[in-house]
Amino acid sequence: MSDPNHFDVINHRSARTEQNGSQPDAVMTSYPSTLESTSLPQAASMLSKTSSSEAHQASNTYGSVSGTTTDLTKTSSPPLREKTALVNVQSNHVGHVEAQDDSNVGVEDNNLHWFKAAMIMIAETISLGVLGLPRCLAALGIIPGVILIWSFGLMATYTGFVVWQFKQAHPDMRTLAHGLEMIFGRWGRWVGEVSQSLMLLFVMAAHVVLFGSAMAELTNRGICKVLSMAIGAFTCFIVSLPRTMKGNSYHSALSCCSITIATTIALISIARTNPVASSHFGPAYAILPYNLTSFKSAAMASSSIILAFNGHIAYPTIITEMIRPQDFPKALIFLESVAVTFYTIVAVVMYIYAGQGVTAPALGSAEPLVRKVAYGFALPTIVVAGVIMAVVLGKNLYSFTWRRRLHVTTENTFRAWGSWIGILVCLWVLAWIVANVIPIFGQLLGLIGALFGTWFALGFCSMLWLGLNVGRHLEKWKKVVLTAVNVGILLVCAGCCIVGTYGSLMEIIAGGEGGKPFSCNH
């Protein structure tokens, strides 16, 4: 990270003053020679053209220079390693002009390569999703389940591309909630912020629950569940201390390997032991008989599948920190290709061999010794994916805390680090409380997917596209088709939210898989 207290100062001094009363020329020494010996209005105009968005209008006459301040805001996506700059051009009564580059104020370095971005996206997306999918097929059947996995995967790919399009058009968008504000105003921002914060917090809680399950297997249930979840929350807190995505991208590489290895180990074990042969739950079904499922179970399963593709909430932050934001589609396609393929193989194979008795998390369906090994390998993913959510939520709250002094967010001072650590402590304590209130992984996953996952993976993104193309929805046949697609996705989102929330709440009330709040029993 560059020194936040360093600012490049560009001095523009009067070249000469003619005796006939002509005005002095402004020489801009830090810009190309084409700007030399140009007037201040001309220089301001040339600077404003380097931005994709409109800068503040420069002075029209030399007389307006004296005693005034002109702000030129460069809001375009920075090329390569350049940063977005805020240039303040000031003048005094003798025509001495200074421009200050505030590019470091509240802005992190753009140093994330597209492949590292893809690793971060895989780490935050695949961990929770893949471990709940085999159980979803047990409530839906193979054919309906696979159709939903591929359908939601395609929709998630498209809506992720929409987020990137909106970010390119509005480079100053830092979160999806900010994008909603650009479309709907202040109420859109508040709805988005509250929903985003709650979703991130609940996902963090799901990782705490999953960590507790891992500890239960590794210790033969020798540790109280409440304590094991507390250990998980503290571990995640320590790993989430870096304030940038780059600080967590190195952990993501380990995370991607760990979840792949853990799932593969469990997959091989389940296929070898074939637990369905000795299970009283029955075999797998291509299309599940009506008497083996229920509306609430199918609804909760559909919500869990949507959540498996829910990484959109972190996309604006990731795009902001990329070296080349235009490379984001590469990372997105890489993520979704890996996710859809991996989800399909793991869900189908585990369900076929474990049958209707397959568990959530799916690692629990392996034999006892293999289960321990699999959970051991899965721990990095369990921690890192939760940490990424904490960093995204923490940075939003961090920026809000210092919104009137944005330069503090990039400082290496006690107040900067103290506030950051304090925010993380509060977040992980809240996540631990939620995890103990709803300690069943599958139920918590379904509720998160229904209430929040549907909107952040599908609904809000479609709203961004519709808002970005206001007045052009029927302009050309392609726009008409895309308008229909986005309206359709919005309707699917609303339906899944209502049905999924109902099903998840009914499962929680019924106590489907057992488990009591703040209980030591696993």
C-alpha positions as CSV (number, residue, x, y, z in Angstrom):
1,M,0.0,0.0,0.0
2,S,1.3,3.4,-0.9
3,D,1.9,6.0,1.8
4,P,-1.4,7.8,2.3
5,N,0.3,11.0,3.5
6,H,2.1,11.4,0.2
7,F,0.5,13.7,-2.4
8,D,1.9,14.7,-5.7
9,V,1.9,18.5,-5.9
10,I,1.8,20.1,-9.3
11,N,2.8,23.7,-9.4
12,H,1.5,25.8,-12.1
13,R,3.2,29.2,-12.1
14,S,2.7,32.3,-14.2
15,A,5.2,32.1,-17.1
16,R,5.2,35.8,-17.6
17,T,2.8,38.8,-17.4
18,E,2.7,41.1,-20.4
19,Q,2.8,44.8,-19.9
20,N,-0.2,45.2,-22.2
21,G,-2.4,43.5,-19.6
22,S,-2.5,40.0,-21.1
23,Q,-3.1,37.2,-18.6
24,P,-0.4,34.8,-17.5
25,D,-0.2,31.3,-19.0
26,A,-0.4,28.3,-16.7
27,V,2.4,25.8,-17.3
28,M,1.4,22.3,-16.2
29,T,4.7,20.6,-15.5
30,S,3.4,17.2,-14.5
31,Y,1.2,16.7,-17.6
32,P,2.1,16.2,-21.3
33,S,3.7,19.0,-23.1
34,T,0.5,19.6,-25.1
35,L,-0.8,21.3,-21.9
36,E,2.1,23.7,-21.7
37,S,1.4,27.4,-22.3
38,T,-2.3,26.8,-22.3
39,S,-4.8,28.9,-20.4
40,L,-6.4,27.7,-17.2
41,P,-9.8,27.0,-18.8
42,Q,-8.2,25.1,-21.7
43,A,-6.1,23.1,-19.3
44,A,-9.1,22.3,-17.1
45,S,-11.0,21.2,-20.2
46,M,-8.2,18.9,-21.3
47,L,-8.0,17.4,-17.9
48,S,-11.7,16.7,-17.7
49,K,-11.6,14.8,-21.0
50,T,-9.3,12.2,-19.4
51,S,-12.3,11.1,-17.3
52,S,-15.2,8.9,-18.3
53,S,-17.5,11.0,-16.2
54,E,-18.1,14.7,-16.2
55,A,-15.7,16.8,-14.1
56,H,-16.7,20.1,-12.5
57,Q,-16.7,22.9,-15.0
58,A,-13.5,25.0,-15.0
59,S,-13.4,28.8,-15.0
60,N,-14.6,30.5,-18.1
61,T,-12.6,33.7,-17.7
62,Y,-9.4,34.6,-16.1
63,G,-11.2,37.0,-13.8
64,S,-13.0,34.0,-12.2
65,V,-9.7,32.4,-11.3
66,S,-8.8,34.8,-8.6
67,G,-10.1,33.7,-5.2
68,T,-12.0,30.6,-6.5
69,T,-11.5,26.8,-6.4
70,T,-12.2,24.4,-9.2
71,D,-12.5,20.7,-8.6
72,L,-11.8,18.2,-11.3
73,T,-12.8,14.7,-10.4
74,K,-11.5,11.8,-12.4
75,T,-13.9,9.0,-11.8
76,S,-13.1,6.7,-14.7
77,S,-11.7,3.2,-14.1
78,P,-7.9,3.7,-13.8
79,P,-5.8,2.1,-16.5
80,L,-3.3,-0.5,-15.3
81,R,-1.7,0.8,-12.1
82,E,-2.9,4.4,-12.3
83,K,-5.2,5.6,-9.6
84,T,-8.4,7.6,-9.7
85,A,-7.3,11.2,-8.9
86,L,-9.1,14.1,-7.3
87,V,-7.3,17.2,-8.5
88,N,-7.9,20.5,-6.7
89,V,-6.9,23.5,-8.7
90,Q,-6.5,26.6,-6.5
91,S,-5.4,30.1,-7.3
92,N,-4.6,33.2,-5.3
93,H,-4.6,36.9,-6.1
94,V,-1.3,36.8,-7.9
95,G,-2.3,34.0,-10.3
96,H,-0.2,31.3,-8.6
97,V,-2.0,28.0,-9.2
98,E,-1.5,24.7,-7.4
99,A,-3.1,21.3,-8.1
100,Q,-3.1,18.6,-5.4
101,D,-3.6,14.9,-6.2
102,D,-5.8,13.3,-3.6
103,S,-5.8,9.9,-5.3
104,N,-4.7,8.1,-2.1
105,V,-7.5,9.5,0.1
106,G,-9.7,6.6,1.0
107,V,-8.6,4.5,-2.0
108,E,-6.7,1.2,-1.8
109,D,-4.0,0.2,-4.3
110,N,-5.2,-1.4,-7.5
111,N,-3.0,-4.5,-7.3
112,L,-5.3,-7.5,-7.8
113,H,-4.6,-9.6,-10.9
114,W,-7.6,-11.3,-12.6
115,F,-6.5,-14.8,-11.6
116,K,-6.1,-13.8,-8.0
117,A,-9.5,-12.2,-8.2
118,A,-10.9,-15.5,-9.5
119,M,-9.3,-17.4,-6.6
120,I,-10.9,-15.1,-4.1
121,M,-14.3,-15.5,-5.9
122,I,-13.9,-19.3,-5.9
123,A,-13.0,-19.4,-2.2
124,E,-16.0,-17.3,-1.1
125,T,-18.5,-19.1,-3.4
126,I,-17.7,-22.8,-3.4
127,S,-17.2,-23.5,0.2
128,L,-20.7,-23.3,1.6
129,G,-22.4,-24.1,-1.6
130,V,-20.8,-27.5,-2.5
131,L,-21.3,-28.9,1.0
132,G,-25.0,-28.4,1.0
133,L,-25.9,-29.5,-2.6
134,P,-26.0,-33.3,-2.2
135,R,-28.7,-32.8,0.5
136,C,-30.6,-30.6,-1.9
137,L,-30.7,-33.4,-4.4
138,A,-32.2,-35.6,-1.7
139,A,-35.1,-33.2,-1.5
140,L,-35.5,-32.7,-5.3
141,G,-34.1,-35.7,-7.2
142,I,-31.2,-35.8,-9.6
143,I,-32.8,-34.5,-12.7
144,P,-34.7,-31.5,-11.1
145,G,-31.6,-30.8,-9.0
146,V,-29.2,-30.7,-11.9
147,I,-31.5,-28.6,-13.9
148,L,-31.7,-26.0,-11.1
149,I,-27.9,-26.1,-10.6
150,W,-27.2,-25.3,-14.3
151,S,-30.1,-22.8,-14.6
152,F,-29.1,-20.8,-11.5
153,G,-25.4,-21.0,-12.6
154,L,-26.2,-19.5,-16.0
155,M,-28.3,-16.7,-14.4
156,A,-25.5,-16.0,-11.8
157,T,-23.0,-15.7,-14.6
158,Y,-25.2,-13.2,-16.5
159,T,-26.0,-11.2,-13.4
160,G,-22.3,-11.1,-12.4
161,F,-21.6,-9.6,-15.9
162,V,-24.3,-7.0,-15.2
163,V,-22.5,-5.9,-12.0
164,W,-19.3,-5.5,-14.0
165,Q,-21.2,-3.5,-16.7
166,F,-22.7,-1.2,-14.1
167,K,-19.3,-0.8,-12.4
168,Q,-17.7,0.2,-15.7
169,A,-20.4,2.8,-16.3
170,H,-20.2,4.0,-12.7
171,P,-16.6,3.5,-11.5
172,D,-17.3,5.1,-8.1
173,M,-19.8,2.3,-7.1
174,R,-18.2,0.5,-4.2
175,T,-21.0,-1.8,-3.2
176,L,-24.3,-3.2,-4.7
177,A,-26.1,-1.0,-2.2
178,H,-24.4,2.1,-3.6
179,G,-25.6,1.0,-7.1
180,L,-29.1,0.7,-5.8
181,E,-28.8,4.3,-4.5
182,M,-27.9,5.5,-7.9
183,I,-31.1,4.1,-9.3
184,F,-33.6,4.5,-6.4
185,G,-32.1,7.2,-4.3
186,R,-31.5,7.1,-0.5
187,W,-34.1,4.5,0.3
188,G,-32.5,2.1,-2.2
189,R,-29.2,2.6,-0.5
190,W,-30.6,1.8,2.9
191,V,-32.5,-1.3,1.8
192,G,-29.3,-2.5,0.0
193,E,-27.0,-1.7,3.0
194,V,-29.2,-3.4,5.6
195,S,-29.8,-6.5,3.4
196,Q,-26.2,-6.7,2.4
197,S,-25.0,-6.4,6.0
198,L,-27.4,-9.0,7.3
199,M,-26.6,-11.4,4.5
200,L,-22.8,-11.1,5.1
201,L,-23.4,-11.5,8.9
202,F,-25.5,-14.6,8.4
203,V,-23.0,-16.2,6.0
204,M,-20.2,-15.5,8.6
205,A,-22.5,-17.3,11.1
206,A,-22.8,-20.3,8.7
207,H,-19.0,-20.6,8.6
208,V,-18.9,-20.5,12.4
209,V,-21.5,-23.3,12.5
210,L,-19.4,-25.3,9.9
211,F,-16.3,-24.7,11.9
212,G,-18.1,-26.1,15.0
213,S,-19.1,-29.2,13.0
214,A,-15.4,-29.7,11.9
215,M,-14.2,-29.4,15.5
216,A,-16.8,-31.9,16.6
217,E,-15.5,-34.5,14.1
218,L,-11.8,-33.8,14.8
219,T,-12.3,-34.0,18.6
220,N,-14.8,-36.9,18.7
221,R,-17.3,-34.4,20.1
222,G,-15.1,-33.8,23.0
223,I,-15.6,-30.0,23.0
224,C,-18.8,-28.1,23.9
225,K,-20.4,-26.9,20.7
226,V,-20.7,-23.3,22.0
227,L,-17.0,-23.3,22.7
228,S,-16.0,-24.9,19.4
229,M,-17.9,-22.1,17.6
230,A,-16.2,-19.5,19.7
231,I,-12.8,-20.9,18.7
232,G,-14.0,-20.7,15.0
233,A,-15.1,-17.1,15.4
234,F,-11.8,-16.1,17.0
235,T,-9.7,-17.9,14.3
236,C,-11.7,-16.1,11.6
237,F,-11.2,-12.8,13.4
238,I,-7.4,-13.2,13.3
239,V,-7.3,-14.1,9.6
240,S,-9.6,-11.2,8.7
241,L,-7.2,-8.5,10.1
242,P,-5.6,-7.5,6.7
243,R,-7.6,-4.5,5.4
244,T,-7.2,-5.3,1.6
245,M,-8.4,-8.1,-0.7
246,K,-4.7,-8.6,-1.7
247,G,-3.9,-9.5,1.9
248,N,-6.5,-12.3,1.7
249,S,-5.8,-13.5,-1.9
250,Y,-2.8,-15.6,-0.7
251,H,-5.1,-17.4,1.7
252,S,-7.5,-18.0,-1.2
253,A,-5.1,-20.1,-3.1
254,L,-4.8,-22.5,-0.1
255,S,-8.6,-22.4,0.3
256,C,-9.3,-23.5,-3.3
257,C,-6.9,-26.4,-2.9
258,S,-8.3,-27.4,0.5
259,I,-12.0,-27.6,-0.5
260,T,-11.1,-29.5,-3.6
261,I,-9.0,-32.1,-1.7
262,A,-11.5,-32.4,1.2
263,T,-14.5,-32.9,-1.1
264,T,-12.6,-35.4,-3.3
265,I,-11.5,-37.4,-0.3
266,A,-15.1,-37.6,1.0
267,L,-16.4,-38.4,-2.6
268,I,-14.0,-41.3,-3.0
269,S,-14.8,-42.6,0.5
270,I,-18.6,-42.5,-0.1
271,A,-18.3,-44.1,-3.5
272,R,-16.0,-46.9,-2.1
273,T,-18.1,-47.7,1.0
274,N,-21.5,-47.2,-0.8
275,P,-23.4,-46.3,2.4
276,V,-26.7,-46.4,0.6
277,A,-26.5,-50.2,0.5
278,S,-26.7,-50.3,4.3
279,S,-28.8,-47.3,4.9
280,H,-32.5,-47.4,5.9
281,F,-33.1,-44.1,4.1
282,G,-33.3,-45.6,0.7
283,P,-31.5,-45.1,-2.7
284,A,-31.1,-42.0,-4.8
285,Y,-33.9,-41.1,-7.3
286,A,-33.7,-39.4,-10.7
287,I,-37.1,-37.8,-9.9
288,L,-38.0,-38.0,-6.3
289,P,-41.4,-39.6,-5.4
290,Y,-43.9,-37.2,-4.0
291,N,-44.2,-39.1,-0.7
292,L,-40.4,-38.8,0.0
293,T,-40.3,-35.0,-0.1
294,S,-42.4,-32.0,0.9
295,F,-43.0,-28.5,-0.3
296,K,-41.0,-26.9,2.4
297,S,-38.0,-29.2,1.9
298,A,-38.0,-28.6,-1.9
299,A,-38.3,-24.9,-1.3
300,M,-35.4,-24.8,1.1
301,A,-33.3,-26.9,-1.2
302,S,-33.9,-24.5,-4.1
303,S,-32.8,-21.6,-1.9
304,S,-29.7,-23.4,-0.9
305,I,-28.8,-23.9,-4.6
306,I,-29.1,-20.2,-5.3
307,L,-26.9,-19.4,-2.3
308,A,-24.2,-21.7,-3.8
309,F,-23.7,-19.2,-6.6
310,N,-23.9,-16.1,-4.4
311,G,-20.6,-14.3,-4.7
312,H,-22.0,-11.1,-6.2
313,I,-21.9,-9.1,-3.0
314,A,-18.1,-9.0,-3.1
315,Y,-17.8,-8.2,-6.8
316,P,-17.7,-4.4,-6.7
317,T,-14.9,-4.5,-4.0
318,I,-12.9,-7.0,-6.0
319,I,-13.3,-5.0,-9.3
320,T,-12.2,-1.9,-7.5
321,E,-8.9,-3.5,-6.4
322,M,-8.2,-5.1,-9.8
323,I,-5.2,-3.9,-11.8
324,R,-7.4,-4.2,-15.0
325,P,-11.1,-4.0,-14.1
326,Q,-11.8,-4.9,-17.7
327,D,-10.5,-8.4,-17.1
328,F,-13.2,-9.2,-14.5
329,P,-15.3,-11.2,-17.0
330,K,-12.3,-13.6,-17.3
331,A,-12.4,-14.2,-13.5
332,L,-16.2,-14.5,-13.6
333,I,-16.3,-17.1,-16.4
334,F,-13.5,-19.0,-14.7
335,L,-15.4,-19.1,-11.4
336,E,-18.7,-20.1,-12.9
337,S,-17.2,-22.8,-15.1
338,V,-15.4,-24.4,-12.1
339,A,-18.5,-23.9,-9.8
340,V,-21.1,-25.5,-12.1
341,T,-18.9,-28.4,-13.1
342,F,-17.7,-29.1,-9.5
343,Y,-21.2,-28.7,-8.0
344,T,-22.8,-31.1,-10.5
345,I,-20.2,-33.9,-10.1
346,V,-20.1,-33.7,-6.3
347,A,-23.8,-33.4,-5.8
348,V,-24.8,-36.2,-8.1
349,V,-22.0,-38.7,-7.1
350,M,-22.5,-38.1,-3.4
351,Y,-26.2,-38.4,-3.6
352,I,-26.1,-41.6,-5.8
353,Y,-23.8,-43.4,-3.3
354,A,-25.2,-42.0,0.0
355,G,-28.9,-42.0,-1.0
356,Q,-31.6,-40.2,0.9
357,G,-29.5,-40.3,4.0
358,V,-26.8,-37.9,2.7
359,T,-26.0,-35.2,5.2
360,A,-25.4,-31.4,5.2
361,P,-22.5,-30.7,5.3
362,A,-21.9,-33.5,2.8
363,L,-18.5,-34.4,4.4
364,G,-20.5,-36.0,7.2
365,S,-21.6,-38.8,4.9
366,A,-18.1,-40.3,4.7
367,E,-16.9,-43.0,7.1
368,P,-15.7,-41.7,10.5
369,L,-11.9,-41.8,9.9
370,V,-12.2,-40.3,6.4
371,R,-14.6,-37.7,7.8
372,K,-11.9,-36.4,10.1
373,V,-9.4,-36.2,7.3
374,A,-11.8,-34.4,5.0
375,Y,-12.8,-31.9,7.7
376,G,-9.1,-31.3,8.4
377,F,-8.5,-30.4,4.8
378,A,-11.6,-28.3,4.6
379,L,-10.7,-26.0,7.5
380,P,-8.8,-23.5,5.4
381,T,-11.8,-23.0,3.1
382,I,-14.2,-22.8,6.1
383,V,-12.1,-20.0,7.6
384,V,-11.1,-18.1,4.4
385,A,-14.5,-17.9,2.8
386,G,-16.0,-16.6,6.0
387,V,-13.1,-14.1,6.3
388,I,-13.7,-12.7,2.8
389,M,-17.3,-11.9,3.8
390,A,-16.1,-10.3,7.0
391,V,-13.6,-8.1,5.1
392,V,-16.2,-6.9,2.6
393,L,-18.7,-6.1,5.4
394,G,-15.9,-4.7,7.6
395,K,-14.7,-2.4,4.9
396,N,-18.2,-1.0,4.2
397,L,-18.6,-0.2,7.9
398,Y,-15.0,1.1,8.1
399,S,-15.6,3.5,5.2
400,F,-18.9,4.6,6.8
401,T,-17.2,5.2,10.1
402,W,-14.6,7.5,8.6
403,R,-16.8,8.9,5.8
404,R,-16.0,12.5,6.8
405,R,-12.2,11.7,7.0
406,L,-11.6,9.2,4.2
407,H,-7.9,9.6,4.4
408,V,-8.0,7.8,7.8
409,T,-9.0,4.6,6.0
410,T,-5.5,4.2,4.4
411,E,-3.5,5.4,7.4
412,N,-1.2,3.1,9.4
413,T,-2.2,4.8,12.7
414,F,-3.7,3.7,16.0
415,R,-7.1,5.2,15.2
416,A,-7.2,3.5,11.8
417,W,-6.2,0.1,13.1
418,G,-8.2,0.5,16.4
419,S,-11.4,1.2,14.6
420,W,-10.8,-1.6,12.1
421,I,-10.1,-4.2,14.8
422,G,-13.1,-2.9,16.9
423,I,-15.4,-3.4,13.9
424,L,-14.2,-7.0,13.3
425,V,-14.6,-7.9,17.0
426,C,-18.2,-6.7,16.9
427,L,-19.0,-8.6,13.7
428,W,-17.6,-11.9,14.8
429,V,-19.3,-11.8,18.1
430,L,-22.6,-11.2,16.4
431,A,-21.9,-14.0,14.0
432,W,-21.2,-16.3,16.9
433,I,-24.5,-15.4,18.5
434,V,-26.5,-16.0,15.3
435,A,-24.6,-19.4,14.9
436,N,-25.8,-20.5,18.3
437,V,-29.4,-19.3,17.8
438,I,-29.7,-21.3,14.5
439,P,-27.1,-24.1,14.9
440,I,-28.2,-26.4,12.1
441,F,-26.2,-25.8,9.0
442,G,-28.8,-26.9,6.4
443,Q,-31.5,-24.8,7.9
444,L,-29.3,-21.7,8.2
445,L,-28.1,-22.1,4.6
446,G,-31.7,-22.3,3.3
447,L,-32.8,-19.2,5.2
448,I,-29.9,-17.2,4.0
449,G,-30.4,-18.2,0.4
450,A,-34.1,-17.4,0.5
451,L,-34.0,-14.1,2.3
452,F,-30.8,-12.6,0.9
453,G,-29.1,-14.9,-1.7
454,T,-32.0,-14.6,-4.2
455,W,-31.8,-10.8,-4.3
456,F,-28.0,-10.4,-4.3
457,A,-27.4,-13.2,-6.9
458,L,-30.4,-12.4,-9.1
459,G,-32.8,-9.6,-8.2
460,F,-30.7,-6.6,-7.3
461,C,-28.4,-7.3,-10.3
462,S,-31.4,-7.2,-12.7
463,M,-32.4,-3.9,-11.2
464,L,-29.0,-2.5,-11.9
465,W,-29.4,-3.5,-15.6
466,L,-32.9,-2.0,-15.8
467,G,-31.7,1.2,-14.2
468,L,-28.6,1.4,-16.4
469,N,-30.8,1.2,-19.5
470,V,-33.7,3.5,-18.5
471,G,-35.3,4.9,-21.7
472,R,-33.6,2.3,-23.9
473,H,-35.5,-0.9,-22.9
474,L,-37.3,-1.1,-26.3
475,E,-34.7,0.7,-28.4
476,K,-33.5,-2.4,-30.4
477,W,-34.5,-6.0,-30.6
478,K,-31.5,-7.0,-28.4
479,K,-32.6,-4.5,-25.7
480,V,-36.1,-6.0,-25.9
481,V,-34.7,-9.5,-25.3
482,L,-32.4,-8.4,-22.5
483,T,-35.3,-6.5,-20.9
484,A,-37.4,-9.6,-20.9
485,V,-34.5,-11.7,-19.5
486,N,-33.9,-9.3,-16.6
487,V,-37.6,-8.9,-15.8
488,G,-37.9,-12.7,-15.9
489,I,-34.9,-13.1,-13.5
490,L,-36.5,-10.5,-11.2
491,L,-39.8,-12.5,-11.1
492,V,-37.8,-15.8,-10.5
493,C,-36.0,-14.0,-7.6
494,A,-39.3,-12.8,-6.0
495,G,-40.9,-16.2,-6.3
496,C,-37.9,-18.0,-4.8
497,C,-37.6,-15.5,-2.0
498,I,-41.2,-15.9,-0.9
499,V,-41.4,-19.7,-1.3
500,G,-37.9,-20.4,0.1
501,T,-38.4,-18.2,3.1
502,Y,-41.6,-20.0,4.0
503,G,-40.1,-23.4,3.5
504,S,-37.0,-22.6,5.6
505,L,-38.9,-21.1,8.4
506,M,-41.2,-24.1,8.5
507,E,-38.2,-26.4,8.7
508,I,-36.6,-24.4,11.5
509,I,-39.9,-24.3,13.5
510,A,-40.4,-28.1,13.0
511,G,-36.8,-28.7,14.2
512,G,-36.1,-30.9,11.2
513,E,-32.7,-32.2,12.1
514,G,-32.7,-31.4,15.8
515,G,-30.4,-29.0,17.7
516,K,-31.1,-26.4,20.3
517,P,-29.8,-22.8,20.7
518,F,-26.7,-22.4,22.8
519,S,-26.4,-26.1,23.4
520,C,-23.2,-28.0,24.1
521,N,-24.6,-31.1,22.3
522,H,-23.5,-31.6,18.7
